[in-house]
Amino acid sequence: MEAFGQSIQKEAPAETEAETEHRTANEIALHQLKMAAYGIQTFSPEVQGHKFGVPELPIPRDMNHKTRYDPLITQCTKLLMRNGKLAKAQRVRQNLDNERRNRVTDSDSQ
């Protein structure tokens, strides 16, 4: 009988290296699920499951991945803004950029 808070770990089936090399990704995932059922940690989160690895903690304050525009463009856009209407200022800036691009391409074609 199992005591409260204790779990019984079953014996995991043995596997040879030759069997590991010739399996598909689906078979590997199923094997990992079986190992998890036996109570065995199947992979290291530092190696598998993260495309770019686990970030170092604590995360620095200056690490911001949500910057869309150059800081100078953002500052100019905010200078165009009136009454807190940032979306409208961004549209105006985009229209100015498009107009500038059109003038440059028109002068190049002549």
MARMARKOL-239542 format. One record per residue (C-alpha): residue in three letters; x negated, y negated, z negated. Coordinates in steps of 0.02 Angstrom, whole numbers, plus 50000, padded with zeros to 5 digits. Each point is the difference from the previous one (the first is absolute). Example, Ala and Ser with C-alpha at 12.3 -4.5 7.8 and 13.67 -1.06 7.14 Angstrom:
<sites>
    aa       x       y       z
   ala   49385   50225   49610
   ser   49931   49828   50033
</sites>
This chain:
<sites>
    aa       x       y       z
   met   50000   50000   50000
   glu   49939   49826   50044
   ala   49975   49871   49862
   phe   50069   49823   50018
   gly   49884   49889   50102
   gln   49893   50144   50063
   ser   50007   50071   50173
   ile   49939   50166   50063
   gln   49878   49989   50145
   lys   50013   50145   50122
   glu   49849   50078   50083
   ala   49973   49920   50172
   pro   49978   50116   50150
   ala   49822   50009   50065
   glu   49957   49935   50173
   thr   49848   50029   50107
   glu   49906   49867   50099
   ala   50048   50078   50166
   glu   50185   49983   49959
   thr   49976   49817   49952
   glu   49913   49954   50164
   his   50134   50067   50119
   arg   50158   49924   49926
   thr   50111   49866   50071
   ala   50044   49841   49906
   asn   50172   50069   49959
   glu   49925   50157   49925
   ile   49879   49895   49898
   ala   50146   49896   49932
   leu   50097   50158   49954
   his   49846   50070   49913
   gln   49981   49839   49901
   leu   50183   50013   49946
   lys   49970   50178   49942
   met   49848   49945   49901
   ala   50103   49861   49921
   ala   50128   50132   49949
   tyr   49861   50093   49910
   gly   49952   49840   49908
   ile   49838   49970   50094
   gln   49954   49827   50065
   thr   49986   50026   50187
   phe   49905   49846   50056
   ser   49900   49854   49938
   pro   50089   49833   50029
   glu   49831   49919   50038
   val   49974   50116   50149
   gln   50171   50049   50067
   gly   50162   49903   50010
   his   49925   49825   50018
   lys   49951   49933   50170
   phe   49877   49872   49929
   gly   49964   50077   49829
   val   50058   49944   49829
   pro   49964   49815   49964
   glu   49890   49953   49855
   leu   50097   49939   49849
   pro   50029   49866   49946
   ile   50037   49926   50171
   pro   49912   49831   50024
   arg   50107   49844   50008
   asp   49929   49946   50168
   met   50047   50164   50084
   asn   50155   49947   50095
   his   50047   50095   50158
   lys   50154   49897   50039
   thr   49918   49853   50088
   arg   50078   49981   50171
   tyr   49925   49837   50061
   asp   49833   49912   49984
   pro   49996   49887   49845
   leu   49981   49844   50109
   ile   50156   50047   50102
   thr   50096   50031   49838
   gln   49946   49831   49931
   cys   50053   49909   50160
   thr   50167   50091   49999
   lys   50032   49948   49821
   leu   49959   49820   50047
   leu   50136   50010   50134
   met   50126   50068   49875
   arg   50141   49887   49940
   asn   50120   50035   49856
   gly   49925   50172   49970
   lys   50047   50066   50174
   leu   49846   50107   50035
   ala   50085   50107   50133
   lys   50045   49847   50101
   ala   49823   49931   49984
   gln   49932   50168   50060
   arg   50114   49993   50153
   val   49943   49823   50038
   arg   49817   50052   49986
   gln   50030   50151   50112
   asn   50083   49889   50130
   leu   49852   49882   49993
   asp   49879   50146   50022
   asn   50100   50067   50148
   glu   50006   49828   50080
   arg   49811   49981   49978
   arg   49970   50171   50078
   asn   50112   49959   50148
   arg   49908   49837   50032
   val   49831   50086   49995
   thr   50054   50137   50122
   asp   50084   49872   50115
   ser   49843   49893   50009
   asp   49893   50155   50033
   ser   50108   50055   50147
   gln   49987   49830   50088
</sites>
